Amino acid sequence: MTLLGGTFGSDAMRAVFSDDALVRHWLAVEAALARAEARVGLIPESAAESIAAACVIERIDLDELRRGFDLVGYPIVSLVRQIDRAAGPESGGYAHWGATTQDIMDTATALQARAARRLIEDDLAQLLARLGELAREHRDTVMAGRTHGQQAVPITFGYKLAVFIAELRRHRRRLAAAAHSVELVEFAGAAGTLASIGAAGLEVQVHMARELGLGVPSISWHTSRDGLAELVSTFGLLASTLAKLAQEISLLQRNEIAELEERHAPGRGGSSTMPQKRNPIACEAIIGASLQVRRLVPVQMDAMLHDGERATGPWHAEWLVLPEVSILTHGIVGKARELLDGLVVNVDRMASNARLSGGLINSEAVMMALAPMLGRQKAHEVVYASSMRAIAAQRPFRDELLATAEVVEHLSHAEIDRLLAPESHVGLAGIFVDRVLRETEEV
């Protein structure tokens, strides 16, 4: 993945889930635990100071840690041995006091999840700002709306973007909500009851959480993985929305449509055999990475099925899912920012495509203008017949309307011309854009 890393991820998110960062988080949790326990009198202050001093990565033999991990199947046993040794005979025995391996690893996961969420939220905020700029600029830029792959009625490009803005805003709220579910300290002991510590364990939880900047859960989450599933699912939703945006842009970049285009630079999107190609490479990367994110969401869902008070297997699946989903999702958001920052909007082509059907795109407008006089169903039948004749004869729709008695009886030539202008039938597109942008600014 080194060669393709820039396409499917980001260095910043890889750093969050690097071995170095993970071990540092484990050490930070062990140090916070020792200091919290000293504050409530469970272990001596001097022991907490020595343990905290030992909880630095420079004092950990990573090769020894790996060997211990391979032997035991969990890394914390080997880590605690090294902390114990580094803290000295008088203090080391108090390391990991009353805790279990999953306490340390879950709390470290919460710290990683927080870092991942913040990175994605920061880039998502910039992405939304750029979408807002484009939507405001193209509030009234008329283009063809398409349903079932066919021209339907006119819309505006700003309206199309506003739909995506509203969806991404909902994902931003979901990310914030997920933070309350997953960014929690875990200190619960062997089966979650804190039997090894007793009542003082609740105070330890509070002190640990305060030092690490995490929340305090109402009960152990050793086997309750819904918070992580919520976060991973939200990443999946976000990746899917951005893949849909990329797909829309790539479709509108087709030569036959040519309404949008990724920013071009010499050689970008080129082909080894076709010199003319300018492929939508950012769109392709987003769509491809999103497929992988969506593939992993069900794995995290399956990992919710923990048995008893500690799981037999599902927990291990999380070790693979959260890093990969986070890295891919951050890469997708970054690619989407790159795509939108350089997006070329061909306003003239949008206008010409909206007129491509010779007025047929506005057949609804004509129907609704006739409906008060003919009734909606009769108006539909009349305009439908005119539309089909125009298509079959490859004749201008206007000419067919002017040749239809039920139409000219109620509509003048000037009214027909007005009704067939694409800009006359965009409805409340601009108002919807304004509303979405106003709500975005209020967030």
C-alpha positions as CSV (number, residue, x, y, z in Angstrom):
1,M,0.0,0.0,0.0
2,T,3.0,2.3,0.2
3,L,3.0,3.1,-3.6
4,L,-0.8,3.6,-3.6
5,G,-1.0,5.2,-0.2
6,G,-1.6,8.7,-1.4
7,T,-4.7,7.5,-3.4
8,F,-6.3,5.5,-0.6
9,G,-5.6,7.4,2.7
10,S,-3.7,10.1,4.3
11,D,-0.4,10.3,6.2
12,A,-2.1,12.1,9.1
13,M,-4.6,9.3,9.7
14,R,-2.0,6.6,9.2
15,A,0.0,8.3,12.0
16,V,-3.1,8.1,14.3
17,F,-3.1,4.3,13.9
18,S,0.7,3.7,13.6
19,D,2.3,1.2,16.0
20,D,4.2,4.1,17.6
21,A,1.0,6.0,18.3
22,L,-0.8,2.9,19.6
23,V,1.9,2.1,22.1
24,R,2.0,5.7,23.2
25,H,-1.7,5.6,23.9
26,W,-1.4,2.4,25.9
27,L,1.3,4.1,28.0
28,A,-0.7,7.2,28.4
29,V,-3.6,5.2,29.7
30,E,-1.4,3.2,32.2
31,A,0.1,6.5,33.4
32,A,-3.3,8.1,33.8
33,L,-4.5,5.0,35.7
34,A,-1.6,5.1,38.1
35,R,-2.1,8.9,38.8
36,A,-5.8,8.4,39.3
37,E,-5.3,5.6,41.7
38,A,-2.8,7.6,43.7
39,R,-5.3,10.5,43.9
40,V,-7.8,8.3,45.7
41,G,-5.2,6.6,47.9
42,L,-5.2,3.2,46.2
43,I,-1.5,3.3,45.4
44,P,1.4,5.5,46.8
45,E,2.0,8.8,45.1
46,S,5.7,7.8,44.7
47,A,4.6,4.7,42.8
48,A,2.4,6.6,40.5
49,E,5.2,9.1,39.7
50,S,7.6,6.2,39.0
51,I,5.1,4.4,36.8
52,A,4.2,7.6,34.9
53,A,8.0,8.2,34.3
54,A,8.2,4.6,33.0
55,C,5.3,5.1,30.6
56,V,7.3,6.7,27.8
57,I,7.9,4.9,24.6
58,E,11.7,5.4,24.8
59,R,11.7,3.0,27.8
60,I,9.8,0.3,25.9
61,D,11.5,-2.5,23.9
62,L,9.2,-2.8,21.0
63,D,10.8,-6.1,19.8
64,E,10.2,-7.6,23.2
65,L,6.6,-6.2,23.1
66,R,6.0,-8.0,19.8
67,R,7.4,-11.2,21.1
68,G,5.2,-11.0,24.1
69,F,2.2,-10.2,21.9
70,D,2.9,-13.2,19.7
71,L,3.2,-15.5,22.8
72,V,0.2,-14.3,24.9
73,G,-2.1,-13.1,22.1
74,Y,-2.5,-9.7,23.7
75,P,0.1,-6.9,24.0
76,I,-0.6,-5.4,27.4
77,V,0.8,-8.3,29.5
78,S,4.3,-7.7,27.9
79,L,3.8,-3.9,28.2
80,V,3.1,-4.1,31.9
81,R,6.1,-6.3,32.5
82,Q,8.3,-3.7,31.0
83,I,6.6,-0.8,32.9
84,D,7.0,-2.8,36.1
85,R,10.7,-3.3,35.4
86,A,11.3,0.3,34.4
87,A,9.4,1.7,37.4
88,G,11.6,-0.3,39.8
89,P,11.0,-2.9,42.5
90,E,9.3,-0.6,44.9
91,S,6.8,1.0,42.5
92,G,6.5,-1.4,39.5
93,G,4.2,-3.8,41.3
94,Y,1.5,-1.1,41.4
95,A,1.4,-0.8,37.6
96,H,-1.9,-1.8,36.0
97,W,-3.5,-2.0,39.5
98,G,-6.9,-3.6,39.3
99,A,-7.1,-3.2,35.5
100,T,-7.5,-5.8,32.8
101,T,-6.0,-5.8,29.3
102,Q,-9.2,-4.7,27.6
103,D,-9.4,-1.7,29.9
104,I,-6.2,-0.3,28.5
105,M,-6.8,-1.3,24.9
106,D,-10.4,0.0,24.8
107,T,-9.4,3.3,26.3
108,A,-6.6,3.7,23.8
109,T,-9.1,2.9,21.1
110,A,-11.3,5.7,22.4
111,L,-8.3,8.0,22.1
112,Q,-7.6,6.9,18.5
113,A,-11.3,7.2,17.6
114,R,-11.3,10.8,18.9
115,A,-8.2,11.7,16.9
116,A,-9.7,10.0,13.8
117,R,-13.0,11.8,14.2
118,R,-11.4,15.2,14.7
119,L,-9.3,14.8,11.5
120,I,-12.3,13.9,9.5
121,E,-14.5,16.6,11.0
122,D,-11.9,19.3,10.2
123,D,-11.6,18.3,6.6
124,L,-15.4,17.8,6.3
125,A,-15.9,21.4,7.5
126,Q,-13.6,22.7,4.8
127,L,-15.3,20.5,2.2
128,L,-18.7,21.9,3.3
129,A,-17.4,25.4,3.1
130,R,-16.2,24.8,-0.5
131,L,-19.6,23.2,-1.4
132,G,-21.3,26.3,0.1
133,E,-19.2,28.6,-2.1
134,L,-20.1,26.7,-5.2
135,A,-23.8,26.5,-4.3
136,R,-24.0,30.2,-3.7
137,E,-22.1,31.0,-6.9
138,H,-24.4,28.7,-8.9
139,R,-27.6,29.3,-7.1
140,D,-29.3,30.3,-10.4
141,T,-27.2,28.4,-12.9
142,V,-29.8,26.4,-14.9
143,M,-29.1,22.9,-15.9
144,A,-31.1,19.8,-16.8
145,G,-32.4,17.7,-13.9
146,R,-32.2,14.0,-14.7
147,T,-34.3,11.1,-13.5
148,H,-33.8,7.5,-14.6
149,G,-30.8,8.7,-16.7
150,Q,-33.1,11.0,-18.8
151,Q,-33.6,14.7,-18.8
152,A,-36.6,15.5,-16.5
153,V,-37.1,19.1,-15.6
154,P,-34.7,22.1,-15.2
155,I,-33.0,22.6,-11.9
156,T,-30.0,24.7,-10.9
157,F,-26.5,23.5,-10.2
158,G,-26.7,25.2,-6.9
159,Y,-29.7,23.2,-6.0
160,K,-27.9,19.9,-6.9
161,L,-25.0,20.9,-4.6
162,A,-27.3,22.0,-1.8
163,V,-28.8,18.4,-1.7
164,F,-25.3,17.1,-1.0
165,I,-24.6,19.9,1.6
166,A,-27.7,18.9,3.6
167,E,-26.7,15.3,3.5
168,L,-23.2,16.0,4.6
169,R,-24.4,18.2,7.4
170,R,-26.4,15.3,8.8
171,H,-23.2,13.2,8.7
172,R,-21.4,15.9,10.6
173,R,-24.1,15.8,13.3
174,R,-23.8,12.0,13.4
175,L,-20.1,12.2,13.9
176,A,-20.6,14.6,16.9
177,A,-23.2,12.2,18.3
178,A,-20.9,9.2,17.9
179,A,-18.3,11.0,19.9
180,H,-20.5,10.7,23.0
181,S,-20.9,7.0,22.4
182,V,-17.3,5.9,21.8
183,E,-15.0,8.5,23.3
184,L,-15.3,6.9,26.8
185,V,-12.7,5.7,29.3
186,E,-12.8,2.0,30.1
187,F,-11.7,0.9,33.6
188,A,-13.9,-2.0,34.7
189,G,-11.7,-4.9,35.6
190,A,-11.9,-8.6,34.7
191,A,-15.7,-8.9,34.1
192,G,-16.6,-5.2,34.3
193,T,-17.7,-5.1,37.9
194,L,-14.5,-3.5,39.3
195,A,-14.4,-6.2,42.0
196,S,-10.6,-5.8,42.2
197,I,-10.9,-2.2,43.4
198,G,-14.4,-1.6,44.8
199,A,-16.1,1.7,45.3
200,A,-12.9,3.7,44.8
201,G,-12.9,2.5,41.2
202,L,-15.6,5.0,40.3
203,E,-13.4,7.8,41.4
204,V,-10.6,6.4,39.5
205,Q,-12.7,6.3,36.3
206,V,-13.5,10.0,36.8
207,H,-9.9,11.0,37.3
208,M,-8.7,8.9,34.4
209,A,-11.4,10.4,32.1
210,R,-10.5,13.9,33.1
211,E,-6.8,13.5,32.5
212,L,-7.4,11.8,29.1
213,G,-10.3,14.1,28.0
214,L,-12.8,11.3,27.7
215,G,-16.3,10.7,29.0
216,V,-17.2,8.4,31.9
217,P,-19.5,5.5,30.9
218,S,-22.4,4.5,33.2
219,I,-21.2,0.8,33.0
220,S,-18.5,-1.2,31.4
221,W,-18.5,-1.3,27.6
222,H,-16.3,-4.4,27.3
223,T,-19.1,-6.2,25.4
224,S,-21.1,-3.2,24.3
225,R,-19.6,-2.2,21.0
226,D,-22.4,-0.1,19.6
227,G,-20.4,3.1,20.0
228,L,-17.7,1.8,17.7
229,A,-20.3,0.4,15.3
230,E,-22.0,3.8,15.3
231,L,-18.8,5.6,14.4
232,V,-17.8,3.1,11.7
233,S,-21.3,3.2,10.3
234,T,-21.1,7.0,10.2
235,F,-17.8,6.8,8.3
236,G,-19.6,4.4,5.9
237,L,-22.4,6.9,5.4
238,L,-20.0,9.7,4.8
239,A,-17.9,7.6,2.3
240,S,-21.1,6.7,0.5
241,T,-22.3,10.3,0.1
242,L,-18.9,11.4,-1.2
243,A,-18.8,8.4,-3.6
244,K,-22.3,9.5,-4.8
245,L,-20.9,13.0,-5.3
246,A,-17.9,11.7,-7.2
247,Q,-20.1,9.5,-9.3
248,E,-22.3,12.5,-10.2
249,I,-19.3,14.6,-11.2
250,S,-17.8,11.8,-13.3
251,L,-21.1,11.2,-15.1
252,L,-21.4,14.9,-15.9
253,Q,-17.8,14.9,-17.1
254,R,-18.7,12.5,-19.9
255,N,-17.8,14.1,-23.3
256,E,-21.5,13.9,-24.4
257,I,-22.5,16.0,-21.4
258,A,-19.4,17.9,-20.4
259,E,-21.0,20.1,-17.8
260,L,-18.3,19.4,-15.1
261,E,-14.7,18.5,-15.2
262,E,-11.9,17.7,-12.7
263,R,-9.1,20.3,-12.7
264,H,-6.7,19.5,-15.5
265,A,-2.9,19.5,-15.4
266,P,-0.5,18.2,-18.0
267,G,-0.6,14.4,-17.8
268,R,-3.4,14.3,-15.2
269,G,-5.9,11.5,-15.9
270,G,-4.0,10.5,-19.0
271,S,-3.9,7.1,-20.8
272,S,-1.0,5.0,-21.9
273,T,-2.7,4.4,-25.3
274,M,-5.2,7.2,-25.9
275,P,-3.5,10.6,-25.9
276,Q,-6.8,12.5,-25.8
277,K,-8.0,11.1,-22.4
278,R,-8.6,13.2,-19.4
279,N,-10.1,10.7,-16.9
280,P,-11.8,11.6,-13.7
281,I,-9.1,10.1,-11.5
282,A,-10.1,11.8,-8.2
283,C,-13.7,10.6,-8.7
284,E,-12.5,7.0,-9.4
285,A,-10.3,7.0,-6.2
286,I,-13.2,8.2,-4.1
287,I,-15.6,5.6,-5.5
288,G,-13.1,2.7,-5.2
289,A,-12.2,3.6,-1.6
290,S,-15.8,3.9,-0.6
291,L,-16.5,0.4,-1.8
292,Q,-13.9,-0.8,0.8
293,V,-15.3,1.3,3.6
294,R,-18.8,-0.1,3.0
295,R,-17.4,-3.6,2.9
296,L,-16.0,-3.2,6.4
297,V,-19.1,-1.7,8.0
298,P,-20.8,-5.1,8.3
299,V,-17.7,-6.5,9.9
300,Q,-18.0,-3.9,12.7
301,M,-21.6,-4.8,13.0
302,D,-20.7,-8.5,13.4
303,A,-18.2,-7.5,16.0
304,M,-21.0,-6.3,18.2
305,L,-21.8,-9.9,19.0
306,H,-19.6,-10.3,22.0
307,D,-20.3,-13.4,24.2
308,G,-20.4,-13.4,28.0
309,E,-18.6,-10.7,29.7
310,R,-15.5,-10.8,27.4
311,A,-15.6,-11.8,23.7
312,T,-14.2,-14.8,21.9
313,G,-13.0,-13.3,18.7
314,P,-15.2,-10.3,17.7
315,W,-13.0,-7.9,19.7
316,H,-10.0,-8.8,17.5
317,A,-11.9,-7.9,14.3
318,E,-12.1,-4.3,15.6
319,W,-8.4,-4.0,15.7
320,L,-8.4,-4.3,11.9
321,V,-11.6,-2.5,11.0
322,L,-11.3,0.9,12.8
323,P,-7.8,1.8,11.4
324,E,-8.7,0.8,7.9
325,V,-12.1,2.5,7.8
326,S,-10.6,5.6,9.3
327,I,-7.7,5.8,6.9
328,L,-9.8,5.2,3.9
329,T,-12.5,7.6,5.0
330,H,-10.1,10.4,5.6
331,G,-8.5,9.8,2.2
332,I,-12.0,10.0,0.6
333,V,-12.7,13.3,2.3
334,G,-9.3,14.6,1.2
335,K,-9.8,13.5,-2.4
336,A,-13.3,15.1,-2.4
337,R,-11.7,18.4,-1.2
338,E,-9.2,18.2,-4.0
339,L,-11.9,17.5,-6.5
340,L,-14.1,20.4,-5.4
341,D,-11.2,22.9,-5.1
342,G,-10.4,22.4,-8.7
343,L,-13.9,21.7,-10.1
344,V,-14.5,23.2,-13.5
345,V,-18.1,24.2,-14.1
346,N,-19.1,24.6,-17.7
347,V,-22.1,27.0,-17.4
348,D,-22.6,27.4,-21.1
349,R,-22.7,23.6,-21.6
350,M,-25.3,23.3,-18.8
351,A,-27.4,25.9,-20.6
352,S,-27.2,24.3,-24.0
353,N,-27.9,20.8,-22.6
354,A,-31.0,22.2,-20.9
355,R,-32.2,23.3,-24.3
356,L,-31.1,20.1,-26.0
357,S,-34.6,18.6,-26.2
358,G,-36.1,21.6,-27.9
359,G,-38.3,22.5,-25.0
360,L,-39.5,19.0,-24.1
361,I,-37.7,19.4,-20.7
362,N,-40.4,22.0,-19.9
363,S,-43.4,19.8,-20.9
364,E,-44.5,19.7,-17.2
365,A,-44.6,23.5,-17.2
366,V,-47.0,23.5,-20.2
367,M,-49.1,20.8,-18.7
368,M,-49.5,22.7,-15.4
369,A,-50.4,25.9,-17.3
370,L,-53.2,24.0,-19.1
371,A,-54.4,22.1,-16.1
372,P,-56.6,24.9,-14.6
373,M,-58.6,25.0,-17.9
374,L,-58.5,21.3,-19.0
375,G,-58.0,19.4,-15.8
376,R,-54.6,17.9,-14.9
377,Q,-55.2,14.5,-16.4
378,K,-56.6,15.9,-19.7
379,A,-53.7,18.4,-19.8
380,H,-51.3,15.6,-19.3
381,E,-52.8,13.6,-22.2
382,V,-52.7,16.6,-24.6
383,V,-49.1,17.5,-23.8
384,Y,-48.0,13.9,-23.8
385,A,-49.4,13.4,-27.3
386,S,-47.7,16.6,-28.5
387,S,-44.4,15.4,-26.9
388,M,-44.5,12.0,-28.6
389,R,-45.3,13.5,-32.0
390,A,-42.4,15.9,-31.6
391,I,-40.0,13.1,-30.7
392,A,-41.2,10.8,-33.5
393,A,-41.1,13.5,-36.2
394,Q,-37.9,15.1,-34.8
395,R,-39.8,18.3,-34.9
396,P,-39.5,21.2,-32.4
397,F,-41.8,20.8,-29.5
398,R,-43.0,24.4,-29.8
399,D,-44.2,23.7,-33.3
400,E,-46.2,20.7,-32.1
401,L,-47.8,22.7,-29.3
402,L,-48.7,25.5,-31.8
403,A,-50.3,22.9,-34.0
404,T,-52.4,21.5,-31.1
405,A,-55.9,23.1,-30.8
406,E,-56.3,22.5,-27.1
407,V,-53.1,24.3,-26.5
408,V,-53.4,27.4,-28.6
409,E,-57.0,27.8,-27.4
410,H,-55.7,28.6,-24.0
411,L,-52.1,29.7,-24.4
412,S,-50.7,32.5,-26.5
413,H,-47.5,32.2,-28.5
414,A,-45.7,34.4,-26.0
415,E,-47.0,32.3,-23.1
416,I,-45.7,29.1,-24.8
417,D,-42.3,30.7,-25.4
418,R,-42.1,31.7,-21.8
419,L,-43.2,28.3,-20.6
420,L,-40.5,26.6,-22.7
421,A,-37.6,28.6,-21.4
422,P,-35.7,26.3,-19.0
423,E,-35.1,29.2,-16.5
424,S,-38.9,29.6,-16.1
425,H,-39.4,26.2,-14.5
426,V,-36.7,25.7,-11.8
427,G,-39.3,26.1,-9.1
428,L,-38.0,26.9,-5.7
429,A,-34.5,25.8,-6.4
430,G,-32.9,29.1,-5.4
431,I,-35.0,29.2,-2.2
432,F,-33.9,25.7,-1.2
433,V,-30.3,26.7,-1.8
434,D,-30.7,29.7,0.5
435,R,-32.4,27.7,3.2
436,V,-29.7,25.0,3.2
437,L,-26.9,27.6,3.2
438,R,-28.6,29.5,6.0
439,E,-28.9,26.3,8.1
440,T,-25.3,25.5,7.4
441,E,-24.1,28.9,8.7
442,E,-26.2,28.4,11.9
443,V,-24.4,25.1,12.7
